[in-house]
Structure formats: C-alpha cells, structure tokens
Amino acid sequence: MAELLLIARLAGRRVAFPAADVEAVVELEGLSPAPRALPHVAGLSALRSRVLTVIDGLAALEAGRTEGCTQDAIVVPSGGHTYALLVEEVEDVIEASAAPVPAKAPLGAGWDRVSLGMIEAEEELFLLIDPHQLIAGPPARAA
C-alpha cells in the first residue's frame, strides 16, 4: 500500500505531511496565551477535553507569525504530548506515487531542518515535512 500524504499550505508553499503522523485536522478558534513559551508556540487550545500546545508553523520555520483568529491545524502526537500545527490551509489526503528522495538543492534554513525530502503524488512533486521537527522549532540561539 502506498504512503498516504496530507497536503497543506505552509508559508505559501504546498507541502506534504506523512498522514501516519497526523491524528486529526481541526479548525482552531481562539488561543490562550502560554506564558514563557518558546517563540514558535502560538498558545494553548482545547480539543475534545484535551489541552493542545499550538505550534505556529511559520514561526517554527522562522518565516514570520500566523495571523487570524480561526486557523486550520494539524493535530500530531509527539513525545507523549499532543500538538496542533498551524498551517494556512489543509487541502486533501492523497497517495504517494513513489518513496521520498532527498532534495537536490538547499531549501532554506527552516525548510532544510524540517524536510524529509521530496515526494511525488498525483504527478506533482511535494516537499515532505517532518511534523516533529516543526514541533521542536528552530534551534536555540546563544544569548
């Protein structure tokens, strides 16, 4: 069976996430602040009586901040916790046509860190994203 991919838009780019890493796709309405959180943490939200740490996908890539009060999010369990990754749009779930291959050129600092390579699906090439690396966020900088 071919790998299923969740296609979403992040930082203006159509990307793929391994569907096996995704628990749900939700629309978040409102966030509670998370004091002293890392810069890529947008806040906290509730989903079915669970608290989710909400990760700003743009901030995790060091590409700005997500704006708006209603946002699409991909729910991902990671390291014993459940996170919601903010994306611009969730499009569809499709089957991969082949296994991922390494990217042949640098993608940019944030993208290079979260990329699992390139993957073909429905005659289109997508950047395959590791959601756990987005959750981890950018490396800490020395003060």
KAZINOR-V925607 format. One record per pair of residues at least 6 apart in sequence whose C-alpha atoms are under 8 Angstrom apart, sorted by the first residue. I is the first residue (numbers start at 0). J is the second residue. Records with the same first field share a line. If there is no record, write none. Layout:
# KAZINOR-V925607
I=J / J
This chain:
# KAZINOR-V925607
1=94 / 95 / 96 / 97
2=17 / 18 / 94 / 95
3=17 / 18 / 19 / 92 / 93 / 94 / 95
4=15 / 16 / 17 / 18 / 92 / 93 / 94 / 95
5=15 / 16 / 17 / 18 / 89 / 90 / 91 / 92 / 93
6=13 / 14 / 15 / 16 / 89 / 90 / 91 / 92 / 93
7=13 / 14 / 15 / 16 / 86 / 87 / 88 / 89 / 90 / 91
8=14 / 86 / 87 / 88 / 89 / 90
9=56 / 57 / 86 / 87 / 88
10=56 / 57 / 62 / 86 / 87
11=87
13=125 / 126
14=125 / 126 / 127 / 128
15=125 / 126 / 127 / 128
16=127 / 128 / 129 / 130
17=127 / 128 / 129
18=92
20=75 / 76 / 130
21=73 / 74 / 75 / 76
22=73 / 74 / 75 / 76
23=73 / 74 / 75
24=71 / 72 / 73 / 74 / 89
25=71 / 72 / 73 / 74
26=69 / 70 / 71 / 72
27=44 / 68 / 69 / 70 / 71 / 72
28=68 / 69 / 70
29=44 / 68 / 69
30=41 / 42 / 43 / 44 / 68
31=42 / 43 / 44
32=41 / 42 / 43
33=40 / 41 / 42 / 43
36=42
38=58
39=54 / 55 / 56 / 57 / 58 / 59 / 136 / 137
40=52 / 53 / 54 / 55 / 58
41=52 / 53 / 54 / 55
42=52 / 53 / 54
43=50 / 51 / 52 / 53
44=50 / 51 / 52 / 53
45=51
50=81
51=81 / 82 / 83
52=81 / 82 / 83
53=82 / 83 / 84 / 85
54=82 / 83 / 84 / 85 / 133 / 134
55=64 / 65 / 84 / 85 / 86
56=64 / 65 / 84 / 85 / 86 / 133
57=63 / 64 / 65 / 86
58=64 / 65 / 136
59=109 / 133 / 134 / 135 / 136 / 137
60=108 / 109 / 110 / 133 / 136 / 137
61=109 / 137
62=109
65=85
70=85 / 86 / 87
71=85 / 86 / 87 / 88 / 89
72=83 / 84 / 85 / 86 / 89
73=83 / 84 / 85 / 86
74=81 / 82 / 83 / 84
75=81 / 82 / 83 / 84 / 130
76=82
77=131
82=134
84=130 / 133 / 134
93=120 / 121
94=120 / 121
95=118 / 119 / 120 / 121
96=118 / 119 / 120 / 121 / 122
97=118 / 119 / 120
98=118 / 119
99=115 / 116 / 117 / 118 / 119 / 127
100=116 / 117 / 118
101=115 / 116 / 117
102=116 / 117
105=111
109=137
112=132
113=128 / 129 / 130 / 132 / 133
114=126 / 127 / 128 / 129
115=126 / 127 / 128 / 129
116=126 / 127 / 128
117=124 / 125 / 126 / 127
118=124 / 125 / 126 / 127
119=125
